[in-house]
Amino acid sequence: MNVGLGPRSMGAGGQAGLGPAAALGVATGMRTFTGAAVLALSQRGGDGSGVGVPAVPSASAGDEGHLLPLMRSPLVAAGLGLAAAVELVADKVPGIPARIAPGPLTARALMGAALGWTVGRRGDRVAAALVGGAAAVAAAGTAYAVRRWLTREHGLPDFAVAVLEDAAALAAARAAARRTRGGPAVFARNGIQVK
């Protein structure tokens, strides 16, 4: 099984690597809305960094189950961008529930699974959803433990560690978003009809 981040296929089946689903899951585990916001912005013509990136062609209406066309909606992109910005600020506020509490962890798992499904190839979307959800849960627990370790054991300021975590989440999301665009050839390998 190819689990690289690139858009390579394996063998005659054309199954994609699950890397973008995993990377979006990791970003989601650290910040619930960062992966979704960056992916939506990348579908609108940017990669979430303010640097223009060519938008992917929209999938046809006959591509049942694929959510990338929805991500191109200005309303969806704006809503996810706002949610991500609010979360980045709220994460630094004392008293916010821990990401490993049942509610926040469930939200991250569901968002990671939805993003995995969104970037998964036809015939491989269930696996991509499972990878995205599992990566979100694993990243949430790992990032929580590392942040506590750095602040409690090493005395680093929580705000500084949180900003580093923001950067890591953004980097993972941008890496995945770059692998979900690329024009008709990439989408044809994904089994998505383009206009």
C-alpha positions in Angstrom: 0.0 0.0 0.0 1.3 3.4 -1.0 1.0 5.8 2.0 3.1 8.7 0.6 1.9 12.2 0.4 2.3 12.3 -3.4 -0.5 11.7 -5.9 1.1 8.5 -7.2 -1.0 5.5 -7.9 -0.2 1.9 -7.2 -0.6 -0.7 -9.8 -3.5 -1.2 -12.2 -6.1 -0.3 -9.7 -5.0 3.3 -9.5 -5.4 3.5 -5.7 -3.9 6.6 -4.3 -1.7 6.9 -1.3 -3.5 7.8 1.9 -1.0 10.5 2.8 -3.3 13.5 2.3 -6.0 11.9 4.5 -3.4 11.3 7.2 -1.9 14.8 7.0 -5.3 16.4 7.2 -6.1 14.1 10.2 -2.9 15.2 11.9 -3.7 18.9 11.3 -7.3 18.3 12.6 -6.0 16.5 15.7 -4.0 19.6 16.6 -6.6 22.2 15.5 -10.1 21.0 14.6 -10.8 23.4 11.8 -7.3 24.2 10.4 -7.2 21.3 7.9 -10.7 22.0 6.6 -10.1 25.7 6.3 -6.8 25.2 4.4 -8.3 22.6 2.1 -11.3 24.9 1.3 -9.0 27.8 0.6 -6.8 25.7 -1.6 -9.9 24.7 -3.6 -10.7 28.4 -4.0 -7.3 29.2 -5.5 -5.0 29.5 -2.5 -3.2 27.1 -0.2 -4.1 28.8 3.0 -0.8 30.7 3.1 -1.8 33.8 1.2 0.3 32.5 -1.7 -1.9 31.9 -4.8 -2.1 28.3 -5.9 -4.1 27.2 -8.9 -7.5 25.9 -8.0 -8.6 22.4 -8.9 -11.2 22.0 -11.5 -14.7 21.3 -10.1 -15.9 17.7 -10.1 -19.0 16.9 -12.1 -22.4 16.5 -10.5 -22.2 12.8 -11.3 -19.3 12.1 -8.9 -21.4 10.9 -6.0 -19.9 11.3 -2.6 -17.0 13.6 -3.5 -17.0 16.7 -1.4 -14.3 18.8 -3.0 -16.8 20.8 -5.1 -18.5 21.8 -1.9 -15.2 23.1 -0.6 -15.1 25.6 -3.5 -18.1 27.4 -2.1 -17.2 30.9 -0.9 -19.6 30.5 2.0 -18.0 27.2 3.1 -14.5 28.6 2.8 -15.3 31.7 4.7 -17.1 29.8 7.5 -14.3 27.3 7.9 -11.7 30.1 7.8 -13.6 32.0 10.5 -13.9 28.8 12.6 -10.2 28.1 12.3 -9.3 31.7 13.3 -11.6 31.6 16.3 -10.1 28.2 17.4 -6.5 29.5 17.1 -7.4 32.3 19.5 -9.5 30.2 21.8 -6.8 27.6 22.1 -4.7 30.2 24.0 -7.4 31.0 26.5 -7.2 29.3 29.9 -10.2 27.1 30.8 -10.9 25.8 27.3 -11.7 22.0 27.5 -8.8 19.7 26.7 -8.7 18.3 23.2 -8.7 14.8 24.7 -12.0 15.3 26.5 -14.8 13.2 24.9 -16.6 16.1 23.1 -13.5 17.7 21.5 -11.9 14.4 20.7 -15.1 13.1 19.0 -15.3 16.3 16.9 -11.7 15.9 15.8 -12.2 12.3 14.9 -15.4 13.1 12.8 -13.7 16.1 11.1 -10.6 14.0 10.3 -12.8 11.3 8.9 -14.8 13.8 6.8 -11.7 15.3 5.4 -10.2 11.9 4.7 -13.4 11.0 2.7 -13.1 14.3 0.9 -9.6 13.8 -0.4 -10.0 10.0 -0.8 -10.1 8.5 -4.2 -13.2 6.7 -5.5 -13.2 3.2 -4.2 -10.8 4.1 -1.4 -12.8 6.8 0.4 -13.8 4.5 3.4 -10.1 3.7 4.0 -9.2 7.4 3.6 -11.9 8.3 6.1 -10.7 5.8 8.6 -7.1 7.0 8.2 -8.2 10.7 8.6 -10.2 9.9 11.8 -7.5 7.7 13.3 -4.8 10.3 12.5 -6.8 13.0 14.1 -7.3 11.0 17.4 -3.6 10.0 17.4 -2.4 13.5 16.8 -4.7 15.0 19.4 -3.4 12.7 22.1 0.2 13.1 21.0 0.1 16.9 20.7 -1.7 17.2 24.1 1.0 15.0 25.7 3.9 16.9 24.1 2.4 20.3 24.9 2.0 19.3 28.6 5.5 17.8 28.7 7.1 21.0 27.2 5.2 23.3 29.5 5.3 21.4 32.8 8.6 19.5 32.6 10.6 22.0 30.7 9.0 25.3 31.7 8.3 26.6 28.2 5.5 29.2 28.0 2.2 27.6 27.0 1.5 30.4 24.5 4.8 29.7 22.7 4.2 26.0 22.5 0.6 26.6 21.3 1.9 28.9 18.5 4.4 26.2 17.4 1.5 23.7 17.4 -0.5 26.1 15.2 2.4 26.2 12.7 2.7 22.4 12.7 -1.1 22.0 12.1 -0.9 24.6 9.2 2.1 22.8 7.7 0.4 19.4 7.7 -2.8 20.9 6.2 -0.8 22.8 3.5 1.1 19.6 2.6 -2.2 17.7 2.1 -3.9 20.6 0.2 -1.0 20.7 -2.2 -1.6 17.0 -3.0 -5.3 17.4 -3.7 -4.9 19.8 -6.6 -3.1 19.4 -9.8 -5.7 19.5 -12.6 -7.5 17.0 -14.7 -4.8 14.3 -14.7 -4.8 14.0 -10.9 -8.6 14.1 -10.7 -8.9 11.5 -13.5 -6.8 9.2 -11.4 -9.1 9.9 -8.5 -12.1 8.8 -10.6 -13.5 12.4 -10.6 -15.0 13.7 -13.8 -13.9 17.3 -14.5 -15.8 20.0 -16.4 
